[in-house]
Amino acid sequence: MTSPVADAIDAALRGELIVLPTDTVYGIGTRPDRPEATAAVFAAKGRPTG
């Protein structure tokens, strides 16, 4: 069994989106060095790219 943190790290290394809980809201993150991954963040949030 792996930990949730290890799972999130593995997902981020693969360029997948990860959900980051904070005190008030959840954030969506990924690797900033992968354009396709950052585009997926924009798409998930419904934001225009560019």
Beta strands, then each sheet from edge to edge (+ up, - down):
strand 1: 18-21
strand 2: 26-29
sheet 1: 1+ 2-
end
